[in-house]
Amino acid sequence: MEPTPKQAISAIRVCAQLTRVYKGIDLVRLDERTKNVYILANNSIEAKVLLTGEILWL
C-alpha cells in the first residue's frame, strides 16, 4: 500500500516544517485501515495526513 500523491507531498511538507524548527521525526506510518498517514515528532507533536492531502495537527 502506498500513499496518494497528495498525501506524499503533504507528508514531506510536514516533515520539512518540523525539521526546520529542529524537531526530530520519530515515526511516519501509513495506517492500512484508515489510509491516513500519521507523523509523530519529538514524542509529542502529531499530524495526520488525510487521503486528500489535508493536514490535521493533533
PyRosetta script that sets phi, psi and omega in degrees:
from pyrosetta import init, pose_from_sequence

init()
pose = pose_from_sequence("MEPTPKQAISAIRVCAQLTRVYKGIDLVRLDERTKNVYILANNSIEAKVLLTGEILWL")
pose.set_psi(1, 138.5)
pose.set_omega(1, 180.0)
pose.set_phi(2, -128.0)
pose.set_psi(2, 154.0)
pose.set_omega(2, 176.5)
pose.set_phi(3, -71.4)
pose.set_psi(3, 158.8)
pose.set_omega(3, 174.6)
pose.set_phi(4, -68.9)
pose.set_psi(4, 160.0)
pose.set_omega(4, 177.7)
pose.set_phi(5, -56.3)
pose.set_psi(5, -39.7)
pose.set_omega(5, 178.7)
pose.set_phi(6, -65.7)
pose.set_psi(6, -39.4)
pose.set_omega(6, 177.6)
pose.set_phi(7, -63.7)
pose.set_psi(7, -43.5)
pose.set_omega(7, -178.1)
pose.set_phi(8, -62.0)
pose.set_psi(8, -44.3)
pose.set_omega(8, 179.2)
pose.set_phi(9, -64.3)
pose.set_psi(9, -43.2)
pose.set_omega(9, 179.6)
pose.set_phi(10, -66.3)
pose.set_psi(10, -38.4)
pose.set_omega(10, 179.1)
pose.set_phi(11, -64.7)
pose.set_psi(11, -41.6)
pose.set_omega(11, 176.8)
pose.set_phi(12, -64.0)
pose.set_psi(12, -39.8)
pose.set_omega(12, 178.6)
pose.set_phi(13, -61.6)
pose.set_psi(13, -43.9)
pose.set_omega(13, 178.4)
pose.set_phi(14, -62.1)
pose.set_psi(14, -48.1)
pose.set_omega(14, -179.7)
pose.set_phi(15, -61.1)
pose.set_psi(15, -39.8)
pose.set_omega(15, 178.3)
pose.set_phi(16, -64.8)
pose.set_psi(16, -42.0)
pose.set_omega(16, 178.7)
pose.set_phi(17, -62.8)
pose.set_psi(17, -41.5)
pose.set_omega(17, -178.8)
pose.set_phi(18, -68.3)
pose.set_psi(18, -43.1)
pose.set_omega(18, -179.1)
pose.set_phi(19, -72.6)
pose.set_psi(19, -24.0)
pose.set_omega(19, 176.9)
pose.set_phi(20, -62.4)
pose.set_psi(20, -29.8)
pose.set_omega(20, 178.2)
pose.set_phi(21, -105.6)
pose.set_psi(21, 24.3)
pose.set_omega(21, 172.7)
pose.set_phi(22, 61.9)
pose.set_psi(22, 37.9)
pose.set_omega(22, 173.5)
pose.set_phi(23, -100.5)
pose.set_psi(23, 128.7)
pose.set_omega(23, 179.8)
pose.set_phi(24, -77.0)
pose.set_psi(24, 140.8)
pose.set_omega(24, 177.0)
pose.set_phi(25, -87.4)
pose.set_psi(25, 119.1)
pose.set_omega(25, -178.6)
pose.set_phi(26, -92.9)
pose.set_psi(26, -35.2)
pose.set_omega(26, -174.1)
pose.set_phi(27, -155.2)
pose.set_psi(27, 136.2)
pose.set_omega(27, 169.5)
pose.set_phi(28, -130.5)
pose.set_psi(28, 121.7)
pose.set_omega(28, -172.6)
pose.set_phi(29, -140.8)
pose.set_psi(29, 135.2)
pose.set_omega(29, 173.0)
pose.set_phi(30, -95.7)
pose.set_psi(30, 113.5)
pose.set_omega(30, 179.5)
pose.set_phi(31, -75.8)
pose.set_psi(31, 118.0)
pose.set_omega(31, -176.4)
pose.set_phi(32, -70.6)
pose.set_psi(32, -23.1)
pose.set_omega(32, 179.5)
pose.set_phi(33, -76.3)
pose.set_psi(33, -50.0)
pose.set_omega(33, -174.0)
pose.set_phi(34, -96.9)
pose.set_psi(34, -13.4)
pose.set_omega(34, -178.1)
pose.set_phi(35, 68.1)
pose.set_psi(35, 18.0)
pose.set_omega(35, 177.5)
pose.set_phi(36, -94.9)
pose.set_psi(36, 151.5)
pose.set_omega(36, 174.9)
pose.set_phi(37, -98.1)
pose.set_psi(37, 130.1)
pose.set_omega(37, 178.0)
pose.set_phi(38, -111.9)
pose.set_psi(38, 137.8)
pose.set_omega(38, 179.2)
pose.set_phi(39, -127.3)
pose.set_psi(39, 127.7)
pose.set_omega(39, 176.4)
pose.set_phi(40, -117.1)
pose.set_psi(40, 127.6)
pose.set_omega(40, -179.1)
pose.set_phi(41, -130.2)
pose.set_psi(41, 139.5)
pose.set_omega(41, 174.5)
pose.set_phi(42, 57.7)
pose.set_psi(42, 25.8)
pose.set_omega(42, -179.8)
pose.set_phi(43, 57.5)
pose.set_psi(43, 12.2)
pose.set_omega(43, -179.5)
pose.set_phi(44, -147.2)
pose.set_psi(44, -20.3)
pose.set_omega(44, -178.3)
pose.set_phi(45, -96.7)
pose.set_psi(45, 125.1)
pose.set_omega(45, -177.6)
pose.set_phi(46, -124.0)
pose.set_psi(46, 141.6)
pose.set_omega(46, 175.4)
pose.set_phi(47, -137.3)
pose.set_psi(47, 146.0)
pose.set_omega(47, 176.3)
pose.set_phi(48, -123.3)
pose.set_psi(48, 130.8)
pose.set_omega(48, 178.3)
pose.set_phi(49, -109.7)
pose.set_psi(49, 117.5)
pose.set_omega(49, -178.3)
pose.set_phi(50, -78.1)
pose.set_psi(50, 169.8)
pose.set_omega(50, 178.9)
pose.set_phi(51, -55.8)
pose.set_psi(51, -30.9)
pose.set_omega(51, -177.9)
pose.set_phi(52, -79.7)
pose.set_psi(52, -7.2)
pose.set_omega(52, -176.6)
pose.set_phi(53, 94.2)
pose.set_psi(53, -3.8)
pose.set_omega(53, 178.4)
pose.set_phi(54, -67.3)
pose.set_psi(54, 137.3)
pose.set_omega(54, -178.6)
pose.set_phi(55, -103.1)
pose.set_psi(55, 126.3)
pose.set_omega(55, 175.9)
pose.set_phi(56, -114.8)
pose.set_psi(56, 120.0)
pose.set_omega(56, 176.2)
pose.set_phi(57, -87.3)
pose.set_psi(57, 125.6)
pose.set_omega(57, -175.7)
pose.set_phi(58, -102.2)
pose.dump_pdb("model.pdb")
